[in-house]
Every structure is written in C-alpha cells, then in structure tokens.
C-alpha cells in the first residue's frame, strides 16, 4: 500500500516537471506581453513599430523601433554572409574530405569555439579586432557594425558546422555509391549528389545560426558602438535590439514608459526568434524524412 | 581520357579550397586562445585569484567574482538537474504520443532558441519583482536554470533512450513497477550520459552574462555573500564591466580575468569529456 502511494507520488512529480517546462515558455511570453501591453496603453503601437527615432530620455520620449531593428538586420545579414560559406565549406571538408584524425582535431576545435563565452569574444573585439579593423579600413572608429558581424559570424560557426555536417553525413551511402558507379569523382558526388540531398538540413543549420546571431547580446553591446540611429552602412556604429535592452534596462525606473518600451523590444525579439526557430525545426523534420 | 583527367584536377582544386576554408575557420580559434593565454598568464598570481579587488577594481584580485560564479553554477545545477532529469524520464518512459507530449517537445525546442537577454528580462520581472526575491543569487540561479533546461533535457533523453529495451522488459517480467524499473534498471546506466550533458550546459551558464545582468550581478562588491538573497560579482559580468565601464583599467588585469573565465569553462568541458570517455569504456552492451 505504501509502495503504491510513493509510486503515485513520484509519477506525479515526473508529470509535474513536464508541465513546468511548458509553463516556462508560456510564462516568458505572458510576462513579456503583460509589460509590453502597458506601453501600448500610453504609447501608440504604430509609433512604436514604425517610428524612426529611439530617444527614450528626451522630452517627449520617442520609442521608434526601426533604428534598432535595422541595426539587428544589418549585423545579422553581415554575419550570415560571412559565416555561411565558411561554415558549410568546413562541414563539407570535415564530413567528406578530411582523414579521420584531422576530422577529430577540427571537431574538437569547433567545440572549443562553441564553449568560449560571448563576453570573452566581445573583449577580443574591443582590444584586438576593432583597432585592427579601424587601421585596415581607415575607419573613424573600430566599434562598428562590421566588427560585430565578424565576431557574430565566428560565434555562429559551431552551430552551422555541426548541424550541416550531421546533415551531410546522414545522406544515405547508396546515393554516393550510385554516383561512383556512374563514374563520378568524389568531388562530383559531393557537389552534385550529397550537398543537394542534405539541403534542408543545411537550411535548418543556417536558420539556427541566424537565430543565434540575432539573439546574441554581449558581443554586439561591446563592439558595435551603441548608436541608436538608422544605419546607412555596416561600417558605422549602430545598435541592435538586444544591446538596447541590456544597455538601458539598468538605467530605467521599473514601471516607467521607458521600462515598458524595453519589454516591448523584448517581445519583438522573442517573436522574431520564435519564427526563425520554428522554420528551422520544420526544415529539420523535413530533412529527417 | 581527357575528361576524367580534367575531373580529377577539378576535384583536387575543390578539395584544396575546402581545406583552406576549414583552415581559415580554425586558425582564429587557436589564435584567440593563444592571445588570451600569452597575454593573460603574466598577470595571474596567487593574490589575483584569492584577493578581493581594490581601488575601484584597478588593483587586487577577482576572488569574489570567482566565488560568485561558482555559487551560481551550484545554484543552477540544484534547480535544473532534477527538473531536467524528471522531464526527460517523463518524455522517454511515461509519455504516450499525444498532444501534451508534443507540446513538451515543442517547448524544449522553443526554450533552446530564446535569446539569453530575454531570459534576463523574464528573470527580472518574474523572480526579482513578481516573486520578490530581489537581485539575488536565488534569482540568478533560477534564471540560468531555466536557460540550461533544454540542453539537460535533450542530453538526458538521449542517455535514457540508449539503454536497451530488454533491460526494462526483464525488470517488468520480474514484477517490478514502472518507477522501480526506471530507478534501478534505467537511471544507473544513463547517469553518466546525463551528467556529461549537465556539466556541458552548466559550463555555458557559467560564461553567460546577459541573463545575470539584472538578476544577480553586482558591479563592485568586494566581499563574499552572506545568504542566497545577496548579490554577488560574477566573472563574465566582471569582465564586461572592467573592459567597457571602467576607464584606464590596466590591460593585464582584463586579460587575466578573461583567462580565468575561459580556464574555468574549459575545465568544466574537460570534466564532461572525461566523463564521456569513462562511460564509453565501461559500457558493455
């Protein structure tokens, strides 16, 4: 009898923890939504979504999200253009070309990169990459979008490499063998058969990379110059959604308009990353089939 | 045979290009590590590790920040490990393929995609303000724990699934209940895999800055915390502060702090690699 009760108790605990996991996602969304809605009680939604000025401390304050959104888009597009060819190329090399020992070395190095905290990379950006870029490109300041893009590309590499490599390796061997049977070289089989067959997995890898880049906070806060203006070039200082929240949250009074505006920025970020990750998940499921 | 010769040359060129791409990717990784180790090692001393910062952080050590980060790691583990293992047990051993199960899996995928700064915002409204825990070790640990959950659940799920079906069937056939089977025939064999994933996710949590910005991290607090409701300094936040907020900070102190942080993270990764290797050797099925 007592055994039955303890069995029942433990099963309840197990089920409860499952429920908690779901609850966290809902709670995160609800708390963001609740504080964002408080902003739209006093500030127009249209002015928030389409406003061209982010001036939280001027009189009257303006909370236009466009400069921040564009800042995020600039940095993310820059990072993805840089890291997709390098990421997918390395994955192809690791999956199909490298001999076994080299494969292990490369994979371990990529794992090491994945474990470096973002604040350390931001620090490298400040003391090394930024000043060097400034001299090399003759910029006014090294703290600009491009520095951020380069570091974010570097950070997204482990995600893109490991998921693309998985996708390439899981293409059935028979595909390649059929190509060899027809007289194709290893490169032709890789380029014409394996790569296209792994395409949905690789697209998922790129999507997850984008999700990671757009949500990264510390690197962009430290190296992109923190200028909340509409950027016209990636060589200018700019500011992303994430850096705005992290940089201004400490200075606001909780319950103020500015405070709620930062939660609204958070909600926008949440929705963007949710959609990106959802489409990555759909691609991954398609790849498994 | 001109065509196949051309194809052979093309293959050689393509593979060399791929090799160069891989080299361009791994070279900066090696250089970054060398840069920090070479420039930071000189400033590391016994005093730096064991003393509190002095004179606005420009002198002294980083002891409170090291302790703060270790406390946060322990706190995060206390919350996320049981919750993560239990959810994984539910998914692998108990759940049927229904709407509820799909919802849990979707939530795990979702949690892993949420940006760290959103966890920071959530932790601030939920734990610091709503539950009135204040800016404290408790709030910070809870925030980091929720962030670590998806990795722990995924690793635990894989570890549980790798235990052969027959183990469970034998246990059932001897009259064991579901929980007895899980407790004595599945968990012991999957524990190393679970721990590997946990240590890995904790090493990520240790290096995170954004989630602790508003939930626990203290700008300058050169003493140790008295209770779980105290603020603490933390290594990643300390590195952020001294590299952006403090003017005329001596460069070698910044580099040494970065070195201590990556050393701590690498050490934890090493532990997880050793655990994994040890487990593979002992695995007998």
Boltz contact constraints between the chains, C-beta under 6 A:
constraints:
  - contact:
      token1: [A, 7]
      token2: [B, 177]
      max_distance: 6.0
  - contact:
      token1: [A, 7]
      token2: [B, 179]
      max_distance: 6.0
  - contact:
      token1: [A, 10]
      token2: [B, 179]
      max_distance: 6.0
  - contact:
      token1: [A, 14]
      token2: [B, 86]
      max_distance: 6.0
  - contact:
      token1: [A, 14]
      token2: [B, 89]
      max_distance: 6.0
  - contact:
      token1: [A, 14]
      token2: [B, 90]
      max_distance: 6.0
  - contact:
      token1: [A, 17]
      token2: [B, 83]
      max_distance: 6.0
  - contact:
      token1: [A, 17]
      token2: [B, 86]
      max_distance: 6.0
  - contact:
      token1: [A, 17]
      token2: [B, 87]
      max_distance: 6.0
  - contact:
      token1: [A, 18]
      token2: [B, 87]
      max_distance: 6.0
  - contact:
      token1: [A, 18]
      token2: [B, 90]
      max_distance: 6.0
  - contact:
      token1: [A, 18]
      token2: [B, 104]
      max_distance: 6.0
  - contact:
      token1: [A, 21]
      token2: [B, 87]
      max_distance: 6.0
  - contact:
      token1: [A, 21]
      token2: [B, 104]
      max_distance: 6.0
  - contact:
      token1: [A, 21]
      token2: [B, 107]
      max_distance: 6.0
  - contact:
      token1: [A, 22]
      token2: [B, 103]
      max_distance: 6.0
  - contact:
      token1: [A, 22]
      token2: [B, 104]
      max_distance: 6.0
  - contact:
      token1: [A, 22]
      token2: [B, 107]
      max_distance: 6.0
  - contact:
      token1: [A, 24]
      token2: [B, 146]
      max_distance: 6.0
  - contact:
      token1: [A, 25]
      token2: [B, 107]
      max_distance: 6.0
  - contact:
      token1: [A, 25]
      token2: [B, 110]
      max_distance: 6.0
  - contact:
      token1: [A, 28]
      token2: [B, 122]
      max_distance: 6.0
  - contact:
      token1: [A, 31]
      token2: [B, 122]
      max_distance: 6.0
  - contact:
      token1: [A, 31]
      token2: [B, 125]
      max_distance: 6.0
  - contact:
      token1: [A, 31]
      token2: [B, 126]
      max_distance: 6.0
  - contact:
      token1: [A, 86]
      token2: [B, 21]
      max_distance: 6.0
  - contact:
      token1: [A, 86]
      token2: [B, 25]
      max_distance: 6.0
  - contact:
      token1: [A, 89]
      token2: [B, 18]
      max_distance: 6.0
  - contact:
      token1: [A, 89]
      token2: [B, 21]
      max_distance: 6.0
  - contact:
      token1: [A, 90]
      token2: [B, 21]
      max_distance: 6.0
  - contact:
      token1: [A, 90]
      token2: [B, 22]
      max_distance: 6.0
  - contact:
      token1: [A, 90]
      token2: [B, 25]
      max_distance: 6.0
  - contact:
      token1: [A, 92]
      token2: [B, 18]
      max_distance: 6.0
  - contact:
      token1: [A, 93]
      token2: [B, 18]
      max_distance: 6.0
  - contact:
      token1: [A, 93]
      token2: [B, 19]
      max_distance: 6.0
  - contact:
      token1: [A, 93]
      token2: [B, 22]
      max_distance: 6.0
  - contact:
      token1: [A, 97]
      token2: [B, 15]
      max_distance: 6.0
  - contact:
      token1: [A, 97]
      token2: [B, 18]
      max_distance: 6.0
  - contact:
      token1: [A, 109]
      token2: [B, 26]
      max_distance: 6.0
  - contact:
      token1: [A, 109]
      token2: [B, 29]
      max_distance: 6.0
  - contact:
      token1: [A, 113]
      token2: [B, 29]
      max_distance: 6.0
  - contact:
      token1: [A, 115]
      token2: [B, 265]
      max_distance: 6.0
  - contact:
      token1: [A, 115]
      token2: [B, 269]
      max_distance: 6.0
  - contact:
      token1: [A, 117]
      token2: [B, 207]
      max_distance: 6.0
  - contact:
      token1: [A, 117]
      token2: [B, 236]
      max_distance: 6.0
  - contact:
      token1: [A, 119]
      token2: [B, 209]
      max_distance: 6.0
  - contact:
      token1: [A, 119]
      token2: [B, 236]
      max_distance: 6.0
  - contact:
      token1: [A, 119]
      token2: [B, 239]
      max_distance: 6.0
  - contact:
      token1: [A, 119]
      token2: [B, 240]
      max_distance: 6.0
  - contact:
      token1: [A, 120]
      token2: [B, 258]
      max_distance: 6.0
  - contact:
      token1: [A, 120]
      token2: [B, 262]
      max_distance: 6.0
  - contact:
      token1: [A, 123]
      token2: [B, 243]
      max_distance: 6.0
  - contact:
      token1: [A, 123]
      token2: [B, 258]
      max_distance: 6.0
  - contact:
      token1: [A, 124]
      token2: [B, 32]
      max_distance: 6.0
  - contact:
      token1: [A, 126]
      token2: [B, 243]
      max_distance: 6.0
  - contact:
      token1: [A, 185]
      token2: [B, 7]
      max_distance: 6.0
  - contact:
      token1: [A, 185]
      token2: [B, 11]
      max_distance: 6.0
  - contact:
      token1: [A, 187]
      token2: [B, 11]
      max_distance: 6.0
  - contact:
      token1: [A, 187]
      token2: [B, 14]
      max_distance: 6.0
  - contact:
      token1: [A, 211]
      token2: [B, 113]
      max_distance: 6.0
  - contact:
      token1: [A, 215]
      token2: [B, 115]
      max_distance: 6.0
  - contact:
      token1: [A, 217]
      token2: [B, 117]
      max_distance: 6.0
  - contact:
      token1: [A, 217]
      token2: [B, 210]
      max_distance: 6.0
  - contact:
      token1: [A, 218]
      token2: [B, 209]
      max_distance: 6.0
  - contact:
      token1: [A, 222]
      token2: [B, 244]
      max_distance: 6.0
  - contact:
      token1: [A, 242]
      token2: [B, 117]
      max_distance: 6.0
  - contact:
      token1: [A, 245]
      token2: [B, 117]
      max_distance: 6.0
  - contact:
      token1: [A, 246]
      token2: [B, 117]
      max_distance: 6.0
  - contact:
      token1: [A, 246]
      token2: [B, 210]
      max_distance: 6.0
  - contact:
      token1: [A, 246]
      token2: [B, 213]
      max_distance: 6.0
  - contact:
      token1: [A, 249]
      token2: [B, 214]
      max_distance: 6.0
  - contact:
      token1: [A, 266]
      token2: [B, 118]
      max_distance: 6.0
  - contact:
      token1: [A, 266]
      token2: [B, 121]
      max_distance: 6.0
  - contact:
      token1: [A, 270]
      token2: [B, 118]
      max_distance: 6.0
  - contact:
      token1: [A, 273]
      token2: [B, 113]
      max_distance: 6.0
  - contact:
      token1: [A, 273]
      token2: [B, 115]
      max_distance: 6.0
  - contact:
      token1: [A, 277]
      token2: [B, 113]
      max_distance: 6.0
  - contact:
      token1: [A, 281]
      token2: [B, 109]
      max_distance: 6.0
